[in-house]
Structure formats: C-alpha cells, structure tokens
C-alpha cells in the first residue's frame, strides 16, 4: 500500500492537471462562441450570394458548357481533397475520425491539400498523396484565407491539373455530436444552383445581366465557392472546439473521480497509521508499568 505522503503528492498532481483541463474547457468554450458569432455575422452575405448565383445560372447558355460546370475525365478523374483538420490535439477523436474518413473515400492517385498542423504532420512522410507545399492553419478562420484557397483551387481546376475538387470537414450534427462529411467544390452542380421553383412566373426571374450572364457568373462564382470554404472552415473550427470541450470536460470529471478515490485511500492509510501509533504508545506505556 502506498504511503500517505505518496498519496498526497499524487492527489496534488491530479489537482494541478484538473486545473489545466478545466482552463482548456473554458478557453474552448470562449473560442466556440466567437467562431459561431463570426459565422453568423457573415452568413447573410453568403446566403445572398447563393441566391444571386441561383438567379444567374438559368440565364447561362446550355452550350458551350461553362468551365466551372465542365466534368472532365469522368472515368478516371484527377481528384483533390481539401481536408480541414486542427492545429492542436487534445480534442478526442476529432482528427483521427476525419483522417480515417478521408482514407476510406480516397483513391491511390488522389491528392490531399490539408489545412491544420495535426493532419499535416499525421500524413507528412507517411502518405505520398499529401501536397507538402500547401500549408494553412486552421485556427481563427478568415475570409482572406478562404479567398486564397479558392484561388488556388480554381487555378488548378482551370489549368487541367485537377478534374474534381472536394472539401472534407467535420460538420456539427447537434450540441453533442459531429461527423466528417464531404462536399464537391468543383465542378459546380448546375442542378444544385438552380432556384427553388415557387410557382410564380418565369423561374429565371425578371433580372437584367450587365454586360451579360456569363460575366456576372464569372464574378459571383468564386465568391460563392470561397463562401463554401469559409463556411466549412468555420464549422470545422466550431466542431474542433466542441470536441475539445467534451474531451476536457470528460478529463476533468475523470480527474475528480480519481481524486475522490485517492482521498479515500489516503484517509484509510492515514487512519491506519494513527491506529498503529496509538497501539505503539499504549504498548510502550504498558511495558513501562510492568518494569516498575
């Protein structure tokens, strides 16, 4: 049985750890609120852009097919996956689940563009599909970062370097659960961008395009795509903070349970030590009386 001194030192060590996990829980909670507020602030803008591009698409001619809608090399496309992981660990199985999901859906000839240091380090020198020169952080998503990533994706798609671009991130299902999902970024789905019929007049709507629909689409499509990326980055960051909150809360509760069990063991050890000391004192006193 450990001595009372060792038990006390272990209790103090776990208490220090519990302070850290509780602090990390509070920090993640604060970051989660800020990320959600940031996303809510820009959501009306991207919603309006989604509505705008939906009104433009019906005005585009069916032929020739616009490059953003062009599906090339259907049998064996060159795919790229934009993977959103975290910059830090201690978030439960958040990063592991995402990488497992990615490897289950990717082929040997695909390419991985990883955002986040945890995912990047997990694949570096281990998976040849990782594009090593592509390095972006996942902390505090910004519109400028989303624009830069969108430009890179569009340039590679237009040049023929890539035939399909997918975005893989963690989507929040509810307050307690989240799961990895995959969405296609390029080529765009024309059917998905068509406006929802409301049964009123021409679905193309009474709208004038200047100088023409193609030019307007060329300007709005990249904004729509970087809105998709920014939304995915923000939701992924929220899911990371939610996962870290859950993990740190669980760690704090486990530490509290361990302290309770060690405290009971410490009390038993201390009580045994006191009983032994009393027994020795009584035995010594009895021996002195007998000698007298």
C-alpha positions in Angstrom: 0.0 0.0 0.0 1.4 3.4 -0.9 2.4 5.7 1.9 0.3 8.7 2.9 3.0 11.0 1.6 3.0 9.5 -1.9 -0.9 9.5 -2.0 -0.9 13.2 -1.0 1.6 14.1 -3.7 -0.4 12.2 -6.3 -3.6 13.9 -5.3 -1.9 17.3 -5.6 -0.6 16.3 -9.0 -4.0 15.4 -10.3 -5.5 18.6 -8.9 -2.9 20.6 -10.9 -3.9 18.6 -14.0 -7.6 19.2 -13.4 -6.9 22.9 -13.2 -5.4 22.7 -16.7 -8.2 20.7 -18.2 -10.8 23.0 -16.7 -9.0 26.0 -18.1 -8.8 24.4 -21.5 -12.5 23.7 -21.3 -13.3 27.4 -20.6 -10.9 28.6 -23.4 -12.6 26.2 -25.9 -16.0 27.4 -24.8 -15.0 31.1 -25.4 -13.5 30.3 -28.8 -16.6 28.3 -29.8 -18.8 31.3 -29.0 -16.6 33.7 -31.0 -16.4 31.3 -34.0 -20.2 30.9 -34.1 -20.7 34.6 -33.8 -18.2 35.2 -36.6 -20.0 32.8 -38.9 -23.5 34.2 -38.0 -22.2 37.7 -38.9 -21.2 36.7 -42.5 -23.9 34.2 -43.1 -26.4 36.7 -44.5 -23.8 37.8 -47.1 -23.1 34.3 -48.4 -26.8 33.5 -48.3 -27.5 36.4 -50.6 -24.6 35.4 -52.9 -26.1 31.9 -53.0 -29.5 33.4 -54.0 -27.8 35.7 -56.6 -25.9 32.9 -58.3 -29.1 30.8 -58.4 -30.7 33.6 -60.3 -27.8 33.9 -62.7 -27.4 30.2 -63.6 -30.7 29.9 -65.5 -29.5 32.7 -67.9 -26.4 30.8 -68.8 -26.5 29.0 -72.2 -26.5 25.3 -72.2 -23.8 25.2 -74.8 -20.9 25.7 -74.6 -20.6 24.3 -71.0 -19.1 26.8 -68.7 -15.6 25.7 -67.3 -16.9 25.7 -63.8 -19.6 23.1 -64.7 -17.4 21.1 -67.0 -16.9 17.4 -65.9 -13.7 16.1 -67.4 -12.2 12.6 -67.5 -15.3 11.0 -65.9 -13.8 7.5 -65.9 -10.6 8.3 -64.1 -10.7 11.9 -62.8 -7.8 13.6 -61.0 -9.3 14.4 -57.6 -8.1 16.6 -54.9 -9.4 16.7 -51.3 -9.3 19.9 -49.3 -9.1 18.4 -45.7 -9.8 20.6 -42.7 -8.1 19.3 -39.5 -7.0 21.1 -36.4 -3.8 22.9 -35.4 -3.8 21.3 -31.9 -4.6 18.0 -30.4 -6.4 17.1 -27.1 -9.7 17.1 -28.9 -10.7 13.5 -28.5 -11.0 11.6 -31.8 -11.7 14.7 -33.9 -8.6 14.5 -36.1 -8.5 10.7 -36.2 -12.1 10.3 -37.4 -11.5 12.9 -40.1 -8.4 11.2 -41.5 -10.0 7.8 -41.3 -13.0 9.1 -43.3 -10.6 10.6 -45.8 -8.6 7.4 -46.4 -11.8 5.4 -46.8 -13.1 7.6 -49.6 -9.8 8.5 -51.4 -8.1 6.5 -54.2 -4.3 6.0 -54.6 -3.9 8.7 -57.3 -5.8 11.4 -55.4 -4.1 14.4 -53.8 -4.6 15.8 -50.3 -4.5 19.5 -49.5 -4.5 19.6 -45.7 -5.4 22.6 -43.6 -4.3 22.2 -40.0 -1.0 21.1 -38.4 -2.3 17.9 -36.8 -3.5 16.4 -40.1 -0.5 17.7 -42.0 2.0 16.1 -39.5 0.0 12.9 -39.5 0.4 12.5 -43.3 3.8 14.0 -43.8 6.4 11.4 -45.0 3.7 8.8 -44.5 1.3 9.3 -47.3 2.6 10.3 -50.8 -0.7 11.9 -51.7 -0.1 14.8 -49.4 0.8 18.1 -51.2 3.6 19.3 -48.9 3.8 22.8 -50.2 0.2 23.5 -49.3 0.2 24.8 -45.7 -2.5 26.7 -44.0 -3.5 27.0 -40.3 -7.0 26.0 -39.0 -7.1 28.5 -36.1 -9.3 31.6 -36.4 -10.7 31.1 -40.0 -10.7 34.3 -42.0 -12.3 35.4 -45.3 -8.9 36.2 -46.8 -7.6 32.7 -46.1 -10.7 31.3 -47.7 -10.2 33.5 -50.8 -6.6 32.4 -51.1 -7.5 28.7 -51.0 -10.3 29.3 -53.5 -8.0 31.0 -56.0 -5.5 28.0 -55.7 -8.3 25.5 -56.3 -9.8 27.4 -59.3 -6.4 27.9 -60.9 -5.6 24.2 -60.7 -9.0 23.3 -62.0 -8.9 25.6 -64.9 -5.4 24.6 -65.9 -6.4 20.9 -66.0 -4.2 20.0 -63.1 -7.3 18.8 -61.3 -10.6 17.4 -62.6 -12.5 17.4 -59.3 -12.1 19.2 -56.0 -13.8 18.1 -52.8 -13.8 19.6 -49.4 -13.7 17.2 -46.3 -14.5 18.7 -42.9 -16.3 18.0 -39.7 -20.0 19.0 -39.6 -21.8 19.6 -36.3 -24.9 17.5 -36.1 -26.2 18.8 -32.8 -24.8 20.1 -29.5 -23.1 16.8 -28.6 -22.2 15.0 -31.9 -20.4 15.8 -35.1 -19.2 13.7 -38.0 -16.9 14.1 -41.1 -18.7 15.0 -44.4 -17.5 15.5 -48.0 -18.9 18.1 -50.5 -17.9 18.7 -54.0 -16.4 22.2 -54.7 -15.6 21.8 -58.4 -17.1 21.3 -60.9 -20.2 23.0 -59.7 -23.5 21.2 -59.8 -25.8 23.2 -62.1 -29.0 21.5 -60.8 -28.0 22.3 -57.2 -27.6 26.0 -58.1 -31.0 26.4 -59.8 -33.5 28.5 -57.9 -36.2 26.7 -56.0 -39.5 26.9 -58.0 -42.2 28.9 -56.2 -44.8 28.5 -58.9 -44.8 32.2 -59.7 -43.8 33.3 -63.2 -40.6 32.5 -65.0 -38.1 30.7 -62.8 -35.3 32.7 -64.5 -36.8 35.8 -62.8 -37.0 39.4 -64.0 -33.4 40.3 -63.8 -31.0 42.1 -66.1 -27.4 41.0 -66.5 -24.8 43.5 -67.4 -22.9 43.1 -69.6 -24.1 39.5 -69.9 -24.9 36.5 -67.7 -21.5 34.8 -68.3 -19.6 37.8 -67.0 -21.8 38.2 -63.9 -21.4 34.4 -63.3 -17.6 34.7 -63.6 -17.6 37.3 -60.8 -20.1 35.7 -58.4 -19.0 32.0 -58.7 -15.6 32.5 -56.9 -17.4 34.4 -54.2 -19.9 31.5 -53.8 -17.0 29.0 -53.6 -14.9 30.9 -51.1 -18.2 31.2 -49.1 -18.5 27.4 -49.1 -14.8 27.1 -48.0 -15.2 29.7 -45.3 -18.4 28.2 -44.0 -16.7 24.7 -43.9 -13.6 26.2 -42.1 -15.8 28.0 -39.5 -18.0 25.0 -38.9 -14.9 22.7 -38.7 -13.3 25.1 -36.2 -16.5 25.1 -34.1 -16.6 21.3 -34.2 -13.0 21.2 -33.0 -13.7 23.4 -30.1 -16.8 21.5 -29.2 -14.8 18.2 -29.4 -12.1 19.7 -27.2 -14.7 21.0 -24.7 -16.2 17.5 -24.5 -12.8 15.9 -24.1 -11.6 18.4 -21.4 -14.9 18.1 -19.5 -14.6 14.3 -19.5 -10.9 14.6 -18.4 -11.9 17.0 -15.6 -14.6 14.6 -14.4 -12.2 11.6 -14.5 -9.6 13.6 -12.5 -12.3 14.5 -9.9 -13.2 10.8 -9.6 -9.6 9.8 -9.2 -9.1 12.4 -6.5 -12.1 11.1 -4.7 -10.8 7.5 -4.8 -7.3 8.6 -3.8 -8.7 10.7 -1.0 -10.5 7.7 0.4 -7.3 5.6 0.2 -5.3 8.4 1.8 -7.8 8.6 4.7 -7.6 4.8 5.2 -3.8 4.9 5.1 -3.7 7.8 7.5 -6.2 6.2 9.8 -4.1 3.0 9.8 -1.0 5.0 10.6 -2.7 6.8 13.5 -4.1 3.5 14.9 -0.6 2.0 14.7 0.9 4.9 16.5 -1.7 4.7 19.3 -1.1 1.0 19.6 2.6 1.5 19.9 2.1 4.2 22.6 -0.2 2.0 24.6 2.1 -0.9 24.3 5.1 1.2 25.4 3.2 2.6 28.4 2.2 -0.9 29.4 5.8 -2.1 29.2 7.0 0.8 31.4 4.3 0.0 34.0 5.4 -3.7 34.0 9.0 -2.7 34.5 8.1 -0.6 37.5 
